[in-house]
Amino acid sequence: MIFLIEPPLSPSYKKEAVRYLIDHIPAETLEEVAEIIKKEGPDWEVHHHYDIGTDVRNLLREGGFLWDAVELDDVWAGLIEKAVKKKF
């Protein structure tokens, strides 16, 4: 469980969330997401809000990240994109 020491939208809190995603999503899945991003371009998140987006948002909630639903909707795609870039 992650305890809130920083404001949820701070860069360090987001960095922590990216690290959490890298540590909790299998490399094969991150690779699949990387391919989707590459293939579909900037609009990929619109097409995958209810599949990849739901999984990412739920994983972050389970990890104790304290974004409300609106904030989480705003940040999930950027966080998974950063996780993919860091991993590969």
Biopython code that builds the backbone (N, CA, C, O; Angstrom):
import numpy as np
from Bio.PDB.StructureBuilder import StructureBuilder

atoms = [
    (1, "MET", "N", (0.850, -1.171, 0.000)),
    (1, "MET", "CA", (0.000, 0.000, 0.000)),
    (1, "MET", "C", (0.892, 1.229, 0.000)),
    (1, "MET", "O", (1.877, 1.295, 0.735)),
    (2, "ILE", "N", (0.548, 2.176, -0.809)),
    (2, "ILE", "CA", (1.301, 3.427, -0.903)),
    (2, "ILE", "C", (0.578, 4.487, -0.094)),
    (2, "ILE", "O", (-0.636, 4.660, -0.209)),
    (3, "PHE", "N", (1.331, 5.181, 0.713)),
    (3, "PHE", "CA", (0.745, 6.229, 1.532)),
    (3, "PHE", "C", (1.034, 7.577, 0.892)),
    (3, "PHE", "O", (2.122, 7.805, 0.364)),
    (4, "LEU", "N", (0.076, 8.443, 0.943)),
    (4, "LEU", "CA", (0.185, 9.740, 0.302)),
    (4, "LEU", "C", (1.116, 10.646, 1.099)),
    (4, "LEU", "O", (0.795, 11.070, 2.209)),
    (5, "ILE", "N", (2.279, 10.936, 0.507)),
    (5, "ILE", "CA", (3.202, 11.873, 1.114)),
    (5, "ILE", "C", (3.327, 13.101, 0.220)),
    (5, "ILE", "O", (3.714, 14.173, 0.686)),
    (6, "GLU", "N", (3.007, 12.952, -1.035)),
    (6, "GLU", "CA", (3.097, 14.022, -2.018)),
    (6, "GLU", "C", (1.703, 14.271, -2.589)),
    (6, "GLU", "O", (0.862, 13.371, -2.573)),
    (7, "PRO", "N", (1.451, 15.457, -3.085)),
    (7, "PRO", "CA", (0.171, 15.688, -3.767)),
    (7, "PRO", "C", (0.035, 14.722, -4.952)),
    (7, "PRO", "O", (1.024, 14.451, -5.633)),
    (8, "PRO", "N", (-1.162, 14.204, -5.206)),
    (8, "PRO", "CA", (-1.341, 13.183, -6.230)),
    (8, "PRO", "C", (-0.919, 13.580, -7.643)),
    (8, "PRO", "O", (-0.599, 12.705, -8.447)),
    (9, "LEU", "N", (-0.908, 14.853, -7.963)),
    (9, "LEU", "CA", (-0.523, 15.232, -9.315)),
    (9, "LEU", "C", (0.936, 15.689, -9.406)),
    (9, "LEU", "O", (1.366, 16.187, -10.447)),
    (10, "SER", "N", (1.688, 15.522, -8.333)),
    (10, "SER", "CA", (3.088, 15.929, -8.355)),
    (10, "SER", "C", (3.896, 14.983, -9.246)),
    (10, "SER", "O", (3.549, 13.811, -9.391)),
    (11, "PRO", "N", (4.966, 15.494, -9.837)),
    (11, "PRO", "CA", (5.814, 14.651, -10.694)),
    (11, "PRO", "C", (6.359, 13.423, -9.964)),
    (11, "PRO", "O", (6.459, 12.351, -10.560)),
    (12, "SER", "N", (6.710, 13.559, -8.698)),
    (12, "SER", "CA", (7.278, 12.410, -7.982)),
    (12, "SER", "C", (6.219, 11.333, -7.718)),
    (12, "SER", "O", (6.533, 10.143, -7.721)),
    (13, "TYR", "N", (4.982, 11.742, -7.493)),
    (13, "TYR", "CA", (3.892, 10.776, -7.291)),
    (13, "TYR", "C", (3.612, 10.028, -8.591)),
    (13, "TYR", "O", (3.388, 8.817, -8.584)),
    (14, "LYS", "N", (3.628, 10.754, -9.700)),
    (14, "LYS", "CA", (3.432, 10.117, -11.010)),
    (14, "LYS", "C", (4.585, 9.163, -11.315)),
    (14, "LYS", "O", (4.373, 8.079, -11.858)),
    (15, "LYS", "N", (5.799, 9.567, -10.966)),
    (15, "LYS", "CA", (6.971, 8.713, -11.186)),
    (15, "LYS", "C", (6.840, 7.415, -10.395)),
    (15, "LYS", "O", (7.190, 6.341, -10.883)),
    (16, "GLU", "N", (6.339, 7.525, -9.188)),
    (16, "GLU", "CA", (6.091, 6.350, -8.349)),
    (16, "GLU", "C", (5.055, 5.433, -9.009)),
    (16, "GLU", "O", (5.191, 4.209, -8.982)),
    (17, "ALA", "N", (4.035, 6.031, -9.592)),
    (17, "ALA", "CA", (2.990, 5.253, -10.264)),
    (17, "ALA", "C", (3.551, 4.533, -11.489)),
    (17, "ALA", "O", (3.200, 3.381, -11.741)),
    (18, "VAL", "N", (4.411, 5.195, -12.245)),
    (18, "VAL", "CA", (5.046, 4.567, -13.409)),
    (18, "VAL", "C", (5.872, 3.367, -12.961)),
    (18, "VAL", "O", (5.803, 2.302, -13.575)),
    (19, "ARG", "N", (6.639, 3.530, -11.912)),
    (19, "ARG", "CA", (7.452, 2.430, -11.379)),
    (19, "ARG", "C", (6.546, 1.275, -10.951)),
    (19, "ARG", "O", (6.861, 0.110, -11.195)),
    (20, "TYR", "N", (5.433, 1.598, -10.322)),
    (20, "TYR", "CA", (4.479, 0.574, -9.884)),
    (20, "TYR", "C", (3.939, -0.205, -11.087)),
    (20, "TYR", "O", (3.843, -1.431, -11.043)),
    (21, "LEU", "N", (3.590, 0.507, -12.158)),
    (21, "LEU", "CA", (3.083, -0.164, -13.354)),
    (21, "LEU", "C", (4.143, -1.093, -13.951)),
    (21, "LEU", "O", (3.834, -2.224, -14.328)),
    (22, "ILE", "N", (5.372, -0.628, -14.036)),
    (22, "ILE", "CA", (6.457, -1.455, -14.577)),
    (22, "ILE", "C", (6.629, -2.714, -13.734)),
    (22, "ILE", "O", (6.842, -3.803, -14.267)),
    (23, "ASP", "N", (6.537, -2.559, -12.427)),
    (23, "ASP", "CA", (6.747, -3.691, -11.520)),
    (23, "ASP", "C", (5.571, -4.667, -11.487)),
    (23, "ASP", "O", (5.744, -5.820, -11.092)),
    (24, "HIS", "N", (4.387, -4.228, -11.892)),
    (24, "HIS", "CA", (3.193, -5.068, -11.735)),
    (24, "HIS", "C", (2.513, -5.480, -13.035)),
    (24, "HIS", "O", (1.527, -6.217, -13.007)),
    (25, "ILE", "N", (3.016, -5.024, -14.155)),
    (25, "ILE", "CA", (2.472, -5.447, -15.444)),
    (25, "ILE", "C", (3.537, -6.301, -16.128)),
    (25, "ILE", "O", (4.681, -5.867, -16.263)),
    (26, "PRO", "N", (3.177, -7.500, -16.557)),
    (26, "PRO", "CA", (4.168, -8.364, -17.216)),
    (26, "PRO", "C", (4.790, -7.674, -18.442)),
    (26, "PRO", "O", (4.126, -6.913, -19.145)),
    (27, "ALA", "N", (6.061, -7.954, -18.676)),
    (27, "ALA", "CA", (6.794, -7.340, -19.788)),
    (27, "ALA", "C", (6.091, -7.604, -21.121)),
    (27, "ALA", "O", (6.074, -6.737, -21.995)),
    (28, "GLU", "N", (5.519, -8.785, -21.279)),
    (28, "GLU", "CA", (4.833, -9.114, -22.531)),
    (28, "GLU", "C", (3.633, -8.187, -22.758)),
    (28, "GLU", "O", (3.360, -7.766, -23.882)),
    (29, "THR", "N", (2.937, -7.885, -21.685)),
    (29, "THR", "CA", (1.778, -6.990, -21.786)),
    (29, "THR", "C", (2.225, -5.572, -22.116)),
    (29, "THR", "O", (1.611, -4.903, -22.948)),
    (30, "LEU", "N", (3.287, -5.115, -21.471)),
    (30, "LEU", "CA", (3.818, -3.781, -21.784)),
    (30, "LEU", "C", (4.275, -3.717, -23.238)),
    (30, "LEU", "O", (4.131, -2.688, -23.897)),
    (31, "GLU", "N", (4.822, -4.815, -23.728)),
    (31, "GLU", "CA", (5.250, -4.870, -25.122)),
    (31, "GLU", "C", (4.046, -4.774, -26.070)),
    (31, "GLU", "O", (4.112, -4.101, -27.098)),
    (32, "GLU", "N", (2.958, -5.445, -25.718)),
    (32, "GLU", "CA", (1.729, -5.362, -26.516)),
    (32, "GLU", "C", (1.189, -3.928, -26.535)),
    (32, "GLU", "O", (0.755, -3.429, -27.574)),
    (33, "VAL", "N", (1.224, -3.284, -25.384)),
    (33, "VAL", "CA", (0.768, -1.891, -25.303)),
    (33, "VAL", "C", (1.666, -1.000, -26.165)),
    (33, "VAL", "O", (1.177, -0.103, -26.851)),
    (34, "ALA", "N", (2.963, -1.243, -26.130)),
    (34, "ALA", "CA", (3.893, -0.464, -26.958)),
    (34, "ALA", "C", (3.545, -0.608, -28.435)),
    (34, "ALA", "O", (3.587, 0.373, -29.178)),
    (35, "GLU", "N", (3.207, -1.806, -28.865)),
    (35, "GLU", "CA", (2.832, -2.037, -30.263)),
    (35, "GLU", "C", (1.536, -1.307, -30.618)),
    (35, "GLU", "O", (1.413, -0.739, -31.703)),
    (36, "ILE", "N", (0.580, -1.327, -29.704)),
    (36, "ILE", "CA", (-0.686, -0.620, -29.933)),
    (36, "ILE", "C", (-0.442, 0.875, -30.084)),
    (36, "ILE", "O", (-0.978, 1.510, -30.993)),
    (37, "ILE", "N", (0.368, 1.432, -29.194)),
    (37, "ILE", "CA", (0.680, 2.864, -29.242)),
    (37, "ILE", "C", (1.361, 3.209, -30.567)),
    (37, "ILE", "O", (1.023, 4.201, -31.212)),
    (38, "LYS", "N", (2.317, 2.380, -30.957)),
    (38, "LYS", "CA", (3.051, 2.613, -32.205)),
    (38, "LYS", "C", (2.117, 2.520, -33.412)),
    (38, "LYS", "O", (2.183, 3.353, -34.316)),
    (39, "LYS", "N", (1.260, 1.520, -33.425)),
    (39, "LYS", "CA", (0.376, 1.271, -34.560)),
    (39, "LYS", "C", (-0.736, 2.320, -34.684)),
    (39, "LYS", "O", (-1.063, 2.767, -35.784)),
    (40, "GLU", "N", (-1.317, 2.709, -33.523)),
    (40, "GLU", "CA", (-2.502, 3.564, -33.551)),
    (40, "GLU", "C", (-2.213, 5.050, -33.364)),
    (40, "GLU", "O", (-3.077, 5.887, -33.623)),
    (41, "GLY", "N", (-1.018, 5.378, -32.922)),
    (41, "GLY", "CA", (-0.650, 6.784, -32.768)),
    (41, "GLY", "C", (-1.310, 7.454, -31.571)),
    (41, "GLY", "O", (-1.762, 6.780, -30.646)),
    (42, "PRO", "N", (-1.364, 8.788, -31.594)),
    (42, "PRO", "CA", (-1.821, 9.562, -30.437)),
    (42, "PRO", "C", (-3.251, 9.260, -29.969)),
    (42, "PRO", "O", (-3.580, 9.488, -28.805)),
    (43, "ASP", "N", (-4.081, 8.760, -30.848)),
    (43, "ASP", "CA", (-5.468, 8.469, -30.455)),
    (43, "ASP", "C", (-5.656, 7.085, -29.843)),
    (43, "ASP", "O", (-6.784, 6.680, -29.561)),
    (44, "TRP", "N", (-4.567, 6.360, -29.637)),
    (44, "TRP", "CA", (-4.687, 4.993, -29.132)),
    (44, "TRP", "C", (-5.495, 4.942, -27.841)),
    (44, "TRP", "O", (-6.275, 4.012, -27.632)),
    (45, "GLU", "N", (-5.311, 5.944, -26.965)),
    (45, "GLU", "CA", (-5.963, 5.912, -25.653)),
    (45, "GLU", "C", (-7.480, 6.037, -25.758)),
    (45, "GLU", "O", (-8.204, 5.523, -24.906)),
    (46, "VAL", "N", (-7.962, 6.710, -26.789)),
    (46, "VAL", "CA", (-9.408, 6.834, -26.992)),
    (46, "VAL", "C", (-10.011, 5.462, -27.304)),
    (46, "VAL", "O", (-11.074, 5.103, -26.797)),
    (47, "HIS", "N", (-9.313, 4.714, -28.142)),
    (47, "HIS", "CA", (-9.798, 3.391, -28.555)),
    (47, "HIS", "C", (-9.663, 2.339, -27.460)),
    (47, "HIS", "O", (-10.342, 1.313, -27.503)),
    (48, "HIS", "N", (-8.803, 2.577, -26.489)),
    (48, "HIS", "CA", (-8.513, 1.557, -25.468)),
    (48, "HIS", "C", (-8.835, 2.017, -24.045)),
    (48, "HIS", "O", (-8.324, 1.469, -23.069)),
    (49, "HIS", "N", (-9.686, 3.026, -23.952)),
    (49, "HIS", "CA", (-10.069, 3.552, -22.640)),
    (49, "HIS", "C", (-10.731, 2.476, -21.767)),
    (49, "HIS", "O", (-10.514, 2.421, -20.556)),
    (50, "TYR", "N", (-11.545, 1.624, -22.409)),
    (50, "TYR", "CA", (-12.318, 0.651, -21.638)),
    (50, "TYR", "C", (-11.658, -0.712, -21.511)),
    (50, "TYR", "O", (-12.178, -1.559, -20.785)),
    (51, "ASP", "N", (-10.549, -0.965, -22.175)),
    (51, "ASP", "CA", (-9.852, -2.231, -21.967)),
    (51, "ASP", "C", (-8.527, -1.968, -21.243)),
    (51, "ASP", "O", (-8.407, -2.241, -20.049)),
    (52, "ILE", "N", (-7.558, -1.454, -21.948)),
    (52, "ILE", "CA", (-6.274, -1.166, -21.302)),
    (52, "ILE", "C", (-6.458, -0.124, -20.204)),
    (52, "ILE", "O", (-5.913, -0.266, -19.109)),
    (53, "GLY", "N", (-7.218, 0.912, -20.497)),
    (53, "GLY", "CA", (-7.425, 1.990, -19.525)),
    (53, "GLY", "C", (-8.052, 1.502, -18.231)),
    (53, "GLY", "O", (-7.627, 1.889, -17.143)),
    (54, "THR", "N", (-9.056, 0.658, -18.349)),
    (54, "THR", "CA", (-9.701, 0.115, -17.141)),
    (54, "THR", "C", (-8.723, -0.714, -16.331)),
    (54, "THR", "O", (-8.671, -0.602, -15.106)),
    (55, "ASP", "N", (-7.941, -1.553, -17.018)),
    (55, "ASP", "CA", (-6.957, -2.383, -16.313)),
    (55, "ASP", "C", (-5.914, -1.527, -15.596)),
    (55, "ASP", "O", (-5.562, -1.803, -14.449)),
    (56, "VAL", "N", (-5.425, -0.499, -16.267)),
    (56, "VAL", "CA", (-4.409, 0.381, -15.668)),
    (56, "VAL", "C", (-4.999, 1.142, -14.482)),
    (56, "VAL", "O", (-4.380, 1.218, -13.421)),
    (57, "ARG", "N", (-6.177, 1.695, -14.660)),
    (57, "ARG", "CA", (-6.803, 2.456, -13.566)),
    (57, "ARG", "C", (-7.069, 1.563, -12.356)),
    (57, "ARG", "O", (-6.825, 1.969, -11.220)),
    (58, "ASN", "N", (-7.566, 0.358, -12.592)),
    (58, "ASN", "CA", (-7.824, -0.560, -11.476)),
    (58, "ASN", "C", (-6.538, -0.979, -10.779)),
    (58, "ASN", "O", (-6.494, -1.070, -9.552)),
    (59, "LEU", "N", (-5.499, -1.231, -11.554)),
    (59, "LEU", "CA", (-4.216, -1.614, -10.964)),
    (59, "LEU", "C", (-3.677, -0.491, -10.078)),
    (59, "LEU", "O", (-3.179, -0.742, -8.980)),
    (60, "LEU", "N", (-3.779, 0.730, -10.556)),
    (60, "LEU", "CA", (-3.305, 1.862, -9.744)),
    (60, "LEU", "C", (-4.135, 2.020, -8.467)),
    (60, "LEU", "O", (-3.591, 2.309, -7.401)),
    (61, "ARG", "N", (-5.439, 1.830, -8.577)),
    (61, "ARG", "CA", (-6.290, 1.897, -7.373)),
    (61, "ARG", "C", (-5.889, 0.803, -6.385)),
    (61, "ARG", "O", (-5.762, 1.054, -5.187)),
    (62, "GLU", "N", (-5.691, -0.412, -6.899)),
    (62, "GLU", "CA", (-5.283, -1.532, -6.035)),
    (62, "GLU", "C", (-3.947, -1.255, -5.370)),
    (62, "GLU", "O", (-3.694, -1.712, -4.255)),
    (63, "GLY", "N", (-3.087, -0.500, -6.060)),
    (63, "GLY", "CA", (-1.773, -0.159, -5.518)),
    (63, "GLY", "C", (-1.813, 0.971, -4.506)),
    (63, "GLY", "O", (-0.786, 1.328, -3.928)),
    (64, "GLY", "N", (-2.995, 1.536, -4.289)),
    (64, "GLY", "CA", (-3.135, 2.567, -3.271)),
    (64, "GLY", "C", (-2.938, 3.984, -3.778)),
    (64, "GLY", "O", (-2.838, 4.910, -2.973)),
    (65, "PHE", "N", (-2.880, 4.180, -5.086)),
    (65, "PHE", "CA", (-2.744, 5.532, -5.606)),
    (65, "PHE", "C", (-4.071, 6.256, -5.461)),
    (65, "PHE", "O", (-5.128, 5.717, -5.786)),
    (66, "LEU", "N", (-4.002, 7.472, -4.975)),
    (66, "LEU", "CA", (-5.185, 8.166, -4.484)),
    (66, "LEU", "C", (-5.756, 9.213, -5.440)),
    (66, "LEU", "O", (-6.230, 10.261, -5.002)),
    (67, "TRP", "N", (-5.712, 8.934, -6.721)),
    (67, "TRP", "CA", (-6.349, 9.847, -7.653)),
    (67, "TRP", "C", (-7.848, 9.617, -7.636)),
    (67, "TRP", "O", (-8.307, 8.483, -7.502)),
    (68, "ASP", "N", (-8.613, 10.696, -7.773)),
    (68, "ASP", "CA", (-10.051, 10.491, -7.922)),
    (68, "ASP", "C", (-10.306, 10.052, -9.365)),
    (68, "ASP", "O", (-9.381, 10.029, -10.176)),
    (69, "ALA", "N", (-11.542, 9.707, -9.687)),
    (69, "ALA", "CA", (-11.873, 9.147, -11.002)),
    (69, "ALA", "C", (-11.514, 10.098, -12.140)),
    (69, "ALA", "O", (-11.017, 9.657, -13.176)),
    (70, "VAL", "N", (-11.756, 11.380, -11.965)),
    (70, "VAL", "CA", (-11.469, 12.348, -13.025)),
    (70, "VAL", "C", (-9.959, 12.481, -13.224)),
    (70, "VAL", "O", (-9.482, 12.465, -14.358)),
    (71, "GLU", "N", (-9.217, 12.610, -12.145)),
    (71, "GLU", "CA", (-7.758, 12.704, -12.255)),
    (71, "GLU", "C", (-7.181, 11.445, -12.905)),
    (71, "GLU", "O", (-6.308, 11.518, -13.771)),
    (72, "LEU", "N", (-7.683, 10.302, -12.471)),
    (72, "LEU", "CA", (-7.180, 9.039, -13.000)),
    (72, "LEU", "C", (-7.461, 8.924, -14.497)),
    (72, "LEU", "O", (-6.626, 8.430, -15.254)),
    (73, "ASP", "N", (-8.627, 9.378, -14.916)),
    (73, "ASP", "CA", (-8.945, 9.402, -16.348)),
    (73, "ASP", "C", (-7.968, 10.295, -17.114)),
    (73, "ASP", "O", (-7.623, 10.013, -18.261)),
    (74, "ASP", "N", (-7.531, 11.366, -16.470)),
    (74, "ASP", "CA", (-6.614, 12.302, -17.117)),
    (74, "ASP", "C", (-5.176, 11.787, -17.202)),
    (74, "ASP", "O", (-4.442, 12.173, -18.112)),
    (75, "VAL", "N", (-4.762, 10.924, -16.274)),
    (75, "VAL", "CA", (-3.342, 10.554, -16.208)),
    (75, "VAL", "C", (-3.008, 9.134, -16.647)),
    (75, "VAL", "O", (-1.845, 8.849, -16.933)),
    (76, "TRP", "N", (-3.987, 8.230, -16.709)),
    (76, "TRP", "CA", (-3.646, 6.819, -16.922)),
    (76, "TRP", "C", (-2.844, 6.576, -18.197)),
    (76, "TRP", "O", (-1.867, 5.827, -18.175)),
    (77, "ALA", "N", (-3.242, 7.199, -19.310)),
    (77, "ALA", "CA", (-2.569, 6.933, -20.587)),
    (77, "ALA", "C", (-1.123, 7.426, -20.563)),
    (77, "ALA", "O", (-0.222, 6.733, -21.035)),
    (78, "GLY", "N", (-0.906, 8.600, -20.023)),
    (78, "GLY", "CA", (0.455, 9.126, -19.928)),
    (78, "GLY", "C", (1.340, 8.265, -19.046)),
    (78, "GLY", "O", (2.527, 8.096, -19.323)),
    (79, "LEU", "N", (0.763, 7.724, -17.987)),
    (79, "LEU", "CA", (1.545, 6.877, -17.087)),
    (79, "LEU", "C", (1.948, 5.572, -17.760)),
    (79, "LEU", "O", (3.096, 5.145, -17.634)),
    (80, "ILE", "N", (1.026, 4.932, -18.471)),
    (80, "ILE", "CA", (1.369, 3.671, -19.126)),
    (80, "ILE", "C", (2.336, 3.925, -20.283)),
    (80, "ILE", "O", (3.206, 3.097, -20.552)),
    (81, "GLU", "N", (2.193, 5.059, -20.967)),
    (81, "GLU", "CA", (3.148, 5.401, -22.021)),
    (81, "GLU", "C", (4.550, 5.561, -21.445)),
    (81, "GLU", "O", (5.521, 5.078, -22.028)),
    (82, "LYS", "N", (4.658, 6.229, -20.318)),
    (82, "LYS", "CA", (5.971, 6.394, -19.675)),
    (82, "LYS", "C", (6.522, 5.050, -19.209)),
    (82, "LYS", "O", (7.723, 4.801, -19.310)),
    (83, "ALA", "N", (5.650, 4.188, -18.702)),
    (83, "ALA", "CA", (6.099, 2.859, -18.263)),
    (83, "ALA", "C", (6.652, 2.067, -19.442)),
    (83, "ALA", "O", (7.683, 1.404, -19.322)),
    (84, "VAL", "N", (5.972, 2.136, -20.572)),
    (84, "VAL", "CA", (6.418, 1.438, -21.777)),
    (84, "VAL", "C", (7.776, 1.985, -22.226)),
    (84, "VAL", "O", (8.682, 1.216, -22.550)),
    (85, "LYS", "N", (7.915, 3.310, -22.246)),
    (85, "LYS", "CA", (9.181, 3.921, -22.684)),
    (85, "LYS", "C", (10.328, 3.558, -21.753)),
    (85, "LYS", "O", (11.443, 3.305, -22.209)),
    (86, "LYS", "N", (10.064, 3.531, -20.455)),
    (86, "LYS", "CA", (11.119, 3.181, -19.496)),
    (86, "LYS", "C", (11.528, 1.722, -19.625)),
    (86, "LYS", "O", (12.705, 1.381, -19.504)),
    (87, "LYS", "N", (10.546, 0.869, -19.871)),
    (87, "LYS", "CA", (10.810, -0.567, -19.941)),
    (87, "LYS", "C", (11.561, -0.938, -21.214)),
    (87, "LYS", "O", (12.404, -1.835, -21.202)),
    (88, "PHE", "N", (11.255, -0.250, -22.310)),
    (88, "PHE", "CA", (11.883, -0.611, -23.591)),
    (88, "PHE", "C", (12.694, 0.543, -24.077)),
    (88, "PHE", "O", (13.311, 0.460, -25.139)),
]
sb = StructureBuilder()
sb.init_structure("model")
sb.init_model(0)
sb.init_chain("A")
sb.init_seg("    ")
for serial, (resi, resn, name, xyz) in enumerate(atoms, 1):
    if name == "N":
        sb.init_residue(resn, " ", resi, " ")
    sb.init_atom(name, np.array(xyz, "f"), 0.0, 1.0, " ", f" {name:<3s}", serial, name[0])
structure = sb.get_structure()
